[in-house]
Amino acid sequence: MGIMASALQMVEDVMGKIVQGLLMPKVAPAWYAGTRRLTEFPEAAAESLLLMGFVTLEVPDIEVAMSFFVSGLGAKEGAEVDGAKVVQIGASQLRLVPSGKRADLAAWPGQFYVWVEDSKATLSSCQSLEKSTAEVIQEVYHIKEEGAADAILLQDPAGQNSFVVNQAPLGGMATTMRSVLPGTDKVSNTLALIGLTHPIAAGQAGGVVRFYSQFLGASVSRTKQAQ
């Protein structure tokens, strides 16, 4: 049994390296490079992914969704890609398509984690947005002081996707991120898509971990909540 398991492990490792080489492009796409002289993906630490390139989301109303992301969340509208409206968040994108148009898509089941430069500005923008659209502010957490917006939990107008918003760490982090992330400029209060939470069925963690580590070359770690 041990020999068989070792053989299967070797096969998975070899196939993983092959698939990883096919999936990782040698030259960054135009929407990633922006106006900077960035023509190749930089070298990354061992066993790590470079970034979340894009997530495609189905939404019932494109214009309402764009208003939420641009006017409320403070993101920047990018150039359309394959007919999809684009929300630019640092080096990452959310690509919006009408509901029911893509048979290969399913609703995103988790949560998005976003850094902004000014969380108070995000809160104010979302409060203004609620006057003309559905309720989007689910919770505001005042951890340090009553007037602060240390963390904001948002839900898009369609009630499909949730977003945890934190202000980026102080000490010049916003300036640093703007200098290296294309699409992140003074126009955009939203700086980066830091993380995505994707729940899975109980007992499926082992297979998911192998997929990310062996086929995508990702570093996987365990927390109290999940891997």
C-alpha positions in Angstrom: 0.0 0.0 0.0 2.9 2.4 0.8 4.6 1.7 -2.5 1.4 2.3 -4.4 0.8 5.6 -2.5 4.3 6.7 -3.3 3.9 5.9 -7.0 0.7 7.9 -7.2 2.3 10.8 -5.4 5.1 10.8 -7.9 2.7 10.8 -10.8 0.7 13.7 -9.3 3.9 15.7 -8.8 5.0 15.2 -12.4 1.5 16.0 -13.8 1.2 19.0 -11.5 4.5 20.5 -12.8 3.4 20.0 -16.4 0.0 21.6 -15.9 1.5 24.5 -13.9 3.9 25.2 -16.8 1.0 25.3 -19.2 -1.2 27.5 -17.0 1.4 30.1 -16.0 1.9 32.5 -19.0 5.4 33.8 -19.8 4.3 37.3 -20.5 1.8 39.3 -18.5 -1.4 40.3 -20.3 -1.9 43.9 -21.3 -4.6 44.5 -18.7 -2.1 43.4 -16.0 0.9 45.4 -17.2 -1.0 48.7 -17.6 1.1 51.6 -18.6 4.2 50.4 -16.7 7.1 48.7 -18.3 6.1 45.3 -17.0 6.3 42.6 -19.7 7.0 39.5 -17.6 5.7 38.1 -14.3 8.3 38.8 -11.6 10.0 35.9 -9.8 7.9 34.7 -6.8 8.9 32.9 -3.7 9.0 29.2 -3.9 5.6 27.5 -3.8 3.5 30.6 -4.1 1.0 32.1 -6.5 1.6 35.5 -8.0 -1.8 37.1 -7.7 -5.5 36.6 -8.3 -5.8 37.6 -11.9 -9.6 37.8 -12.2 -12.9 36.4 -11.0 -15.9 36.3 -13.3 -19.2 37.1 -11.6 -22.7 36.7 -12.9 -24.9 39.7 -11.9 -28.6 40.4 -12.7 -28.0 44.1 -13.5 -24.6 45.1 -14.8 -25.1 48.9 -14.3 -26.3 48.5 -10.7 -23.4 46.2 -10.0 -20.9 48.6 -11.6 -22.4 51.4 -9.5 -21.8 49.4 -6.3 -18.2 48.6 -7.2 -17.2 52.0 -8.6 -19.3 54.5 -6.6 -19.7 52.5 -3.4 -16.6 50.4 -3.0 -14.4 52.9 -4.7 -12.9 50.7 -7.4 -12.0 51.7 -10.9 -13.7 50.7 -14.1 -11.4 49.0 -16.6 -11.6 48.2 -20.3 -14.1 45.5 -21.2 -12.7 42.0 -21.8 -14.6 39.6 -24.0 -17.8 41.5 -23.5 -17.5 41.5 -19.7 -17.6 44.8 -17.7 -14.4 45.0 -15.7 -13.8 46.3 -12.2 -10.1 46.9 -11.6 -8.9 46.4 -8.1 -5.1 46.9 -8.1 -3.7 44.1 -10.2 -6.8 42.0 -10.0 -10.1 42.2 -11.9 -13.8 41.3 -11.3 -15.4 40.6 -14.6 -19.2 41.1 -14.6 -21.4 39.2 -17.0 -25.3 39.1 -17.2 -26.9 36.2 -15.2 -27.7 33.1 -17.2 -25.4 34.0 -20.1 -22.6 31.6 -19.1 -23.5 28.0 -18.5 -20.1 27.3 -17.2 -20.4 29.8 -14.3 -21.8 29.3 -10.8 -22.4 31.9 -8.1 -19.3 32.6 -6.1 -19.9 30.9 -2.8 -17.5 32.7 -0.5 -16.3 36.1 0.5 -14.0 38.8 -0.9 -11.5 40.6 1.2 -10.5 44.1 0.0 -8.0 46.7 1.2 -8.9 50.4 0.7 -6.9 53.6 1.4 -9.7 55.3 3.3 -12.4 53.1 5.0 -14.4 56.2 6.1 -14.7 57.3 2.5 -15.9 53.8 1.6 -18.5 53.9 4.3 -19.7 57.3 3.3 -19.9 56.3 -0.4 -21.9 53.2 0.4 -24.3 55.2 2.7 -24.9 57.6 -0.2 -25.3 54.7 -2.6 -28.0 53.2 -0.4 -30.2 56.2 -1.0 -30.7 55.1 -4.6 -30.2 51.4 -4.5 -30.6 48.4 -2.1 -29.0 48.2 1.3 -25.4 47.2 0.9 -23.9 47.9 4.4 -24.3 44.8 6.6 -22.1 45.7 9.5 -19.6 48.3 10.5 -17.0 47.4 13.2 -15.6 50.2 15.4 -12.6 48.5 17.0 -10.3 51.3 18.0 -12.7 54.2 18.3 -16.4 54.9 17.8 -16.0 57.2 14.8 -13.7 54.8 12.9 -14.7 52.2 10.3 -12.0 49.6 11.1 -13.9 46.9 9.1 -17.0 47.1 6.9 -19.0 44.1 5.8 -20.8 44.8 2.5 -23.1 42.9 0.3 -23.7 43.7 -3.4 -27.2 45.1 -4.3 -28.2 41.7 -5.7 -27.4 40.0 -2.4 -25.1 37.5 -4.1 -21.6 38.4 -3.0 -20.2 39.8 0.3 -17.1 41.9 0.8 -15.0 42.5 3.9 -13.3 45.9 3.7 -10.3 47.0 5.7 -8.2 50.1 5.5 -4.7 49.2 4.3 -1.9 49.3 7.0 -0.5 52.8 7.7 3.1 53.7 7.0 3.0 54.4 3.3 1.4 51.1 2.3 -1.1 52.8 -0.1 1.7 54.7 -1.8 3.8 51.6 -2.1 0.9 49.6 -3.6 0.1 52.3 -6.1 3.7 52.3 -7.3 3.8 48.6 -8.1 0.2 47.6 -8.9 -1.2 48.7 -12.3 -4.6 50.2 -12.2 -4.2 51.5 -8.7 -4.0 55.3 -8.8 -5.4 58.3 -7.0 -8.7 57.8 -8.7 -9.3 54.5 -6.9 -9.8 54.3 -3.2 -9.7 50.5 -3.5 -6.2 49.2 -3.5 -6.1 45.4 -3.7 -8.1 42.2 -3.6 -6.2 40.6 -0.7 -8.1 37.3 -0.3 -11.1 35.2 -1.3 -12.8 32.7 0.9 -14.2 29.6 -0.8 -16.1 27.1 1.4 -15.9 23.4 0.5 -17.7 20.3 1.7 -16.5 18.5 4.8 -13.8 15.9 4.1 -12.8 17.5 0.8 -9.8 19.5 2.0 -7.2 16.9 1.1 -8.1 16.9 -2.6 -8.3 20.7 -2.7 -4.9 21.1 -1.1 -3.3 18.7 -3.5 -4.9 20.6 -6.5 -3.6 24.0 -5.3 -0.1 22.8 -4.2 0.7 20.3 -7.0 -1.1 21.7 -10.0 -0.9 25.5 -9.3 2.2 25.5 -7.2 0.6 27.3 -4.3 1.8 27.3 -0.8 -0.9 25.9 1.5 -1.0 26.5 5.3 -3.5 25.6 8.0 -5.3 28.0 10.3 -7.8 27.4 13.1 -10.7 27.9 10.6 -9.4 26.1 7.6 -6.4 25.3 5.3 
